[in-house]
Each structure stands twice: as structure tokens, then as C-alpha cells.
């Protein structure tokens, strides 16, 4: 039997590879970057997705864990899964901290201990996260007459899944692992169509109904027992700029939504405004002003108070 000749490429791959190498070198040189570490510099999206799948299973083992899991082995599964997930998370935290230290010209010697401290604090938060998420699941069940059980909303509702991801991403954000937090948020965004920046502060019993197109900005503050419907935006009205024209980052620029507020589909609320406790914001309302507690804002009322030419939203 004669062997077949190896397949030859018809795509001029040597030239393509060389061209890509040249472009990478040019990009790194312009930004004073190198690959001195010899390995990967950044956390990996696929690794973070695996970690999130494991964390969701550990938080809700009999519903989001493996199909073959039995109650008698629940604790063993949770412990084993968390050990795997947290060790992987520790490695990803190290990558982020090492990259940040190099960019800032700091010594990376302290990174392993810093990564361990962050991972320890994150692990300790998981029981608290489960308690918060139980209130979110209950709010979704109680707030939707179509829901037949709390199990249904946990297994099926994209709004609930987005909140699970956000609770975990927000903790990492607060622990100063913002890149990992943002990766988790974007994994959720890709899967659910719901875009919640990990910096957003969200109280208990939070429910996003339907969910597609919801946007919640970095500095938004949301109280307890708040319900949003699809295509709601809690965005920024404008961005402050420095003298050189660069955007000033981190300043409060998104709405504050107090307790017991309902915001209906398509509403857009922009800027550091406050939606008072117990208010109801109607569908398709465009709002750039604060409203007092107990307000009931409709589209017609919003138009009466809006300027004739409103600036485009920023997120």
C-alpha cells in the first residue's frame, strides 16, 4: 500500500503568518509591550466560561449541576466542583494581576498572595451570593404570572441567569479583578442579550422580565425589589472629558433606582438621576430628570418635561 502525499496548502500561509507576525510586532512596539513572560498574558474567556458553569452548579447543584447527581452526594459534588473552579479562578486572577502589575511597572512578586486573597474572599462570598440569588429567584416567580415554579424560572429565565452571573462578576469587580468581572459580564451578555456592567450595584429581589436588550451601566445603583422589562436602558447622558479630550472614567453617571420601582419595556433613563421609591416608569419613556417617590411616569408626561432635542445616550 502506498501512502498518500501530504496535502499542500494553496493559501500562501508562510506569507500570511509572516504578515500577521509583523502586524503583532508593530502593535506591541507602539504600546511598549513584550512577551517577556513567555506565556499567555491575559485571562481566557473559555476558561472563565467553564468556571462559571462550575460555580452555577455549585450554587444550585440539584438544578444546575449534572443530571446524574443525587442528594446523598450533593455536598461531595459541591466541594469537589468548588475546589476545581476556585483553583482555576486563582490562576486567572494571577494572570490579570500580573498583567496589570507589568503595565504599571510594579513588581509581580506579590501577585500570588494577592490572587490568593482575592480568591479566598470570593469563595467566602458564595453563601451570601446564594442567599441573594434565592431572593431574585423568588422575585421572578412571584412577579410573573406565567411562571409555574421557582425551578422553572431558575432553569429557563434569561433574566435570572444574567443576575447569577452579575452577582459573581460584581464581587470580583469589588475585589479589584475588573477584567475577569467584565469577561463574566460579557459571557452573560452573549448568552442572554442582557448587558449589565459588573460595577452596577443591585439590591435584593431583583427581576428582569423577558430581558432582551436591557442595558445597565457601570455606576448604576439599584435598590431592593426592583423589576425591569425588556429593552430598558439605565445609561449615561453625557461623558465628562479632561483638558486633553480624553474621557474621565469612574465618575457617577448612571441612574439611581430606589426600592420597589418598576420600569416597563423600552424605557430609557439617562444620567445621574434618581427614580424615587415605589415609582412606576411606563413603556418607551425617555427620562433625564429625577422623579420623587411614588411617581407614575407615562410617555406623555415624559415628553412634556423633555427638551426638544435630547442628546444621544451613552452607555
Beta strands, then each sheet from edge to edge (+ up, - down):
strand 1: 195-196
strand 2: 201-202
strand 3: 207-208
strand 4: 215-216
strand 5: 221-222
strand 6: 227-228
strand 7: 233-235
strand 8: 256-257
strand 9: 262-263
strand 10: 268-270
strand 11: 274-275
strand 12: 280-281
strand 13: 286-287
strand 14: 296-297
sheet 1: 1+ 4+ 7+ 10+ 13+
sheet 2: 2+ 5+ 8+ 11+
sheet 3: 3+ 6+ 9+ 12+ 14+
end
